[in-house]
Amino acid sequence: FNHRVMVKGKVTLNNLNGTLYLQDESGGVRVQSTPVDLAVGDVAEVVGYAYGDEGYSPVLREAVVNKVTSGPPMAPTVIASEAISNQLDSEIVTVEGKLLGVSRTAGGRTLLLGSKGSTFKALIGDDVSLIKVDRLREGAALRVTGVCSLLLNSENLFNAMRDSKDDFRVLLRTQKDIEILSEPPWWTINRVFECAAFLLMSICAAMVWVVLLRRRVRVKTAELRGAML
């Protein structure tokens, strides 16, 4: 690492802020350079300094990027979230999961998904339309496609030797990377409690109305009896 290398591959993500991802048959790589006008599927040639201090795959910094040709997007690896391995870092993947929540961040939205006891995040920037994202409901079954990003730091270097994932994220490109497989059921636990609370309040209101009505009837009855005497 920390030496100048040249790589060639297909663009799998370009967020236009100087960070893009390339992939070929051997794997994926993150590239840091000045912003370049490349589309997903373009073949590019990159020369830069390789560093290996941030993730399981290398990062090319101070890179010079040149477009070679246009082409179709790289086909993603379809895999279950619990089967994600370090070898897929910086590669394009497709994963399914149940939406557990959506949070707003300074740069966009973070989707928290769960599948078979494991959880992972899908990140999408605010430089693209987020209308579809903001309409997602918790409990929906989703299929997301994006670049796999596995974070590595000094505290979990040992995990790299054991091929274990620590912080698994999927970096989405556009809303099209989110496919809704099924909507959540209408009858959720929250809705059950809401309906039960509404029903209880209605019963209480009806009981109060009956008590007041009986009181009015007794008053009217007493008035009529007084008038007849």
Disulfide bonds with the S-S distance in Angstrom:
none
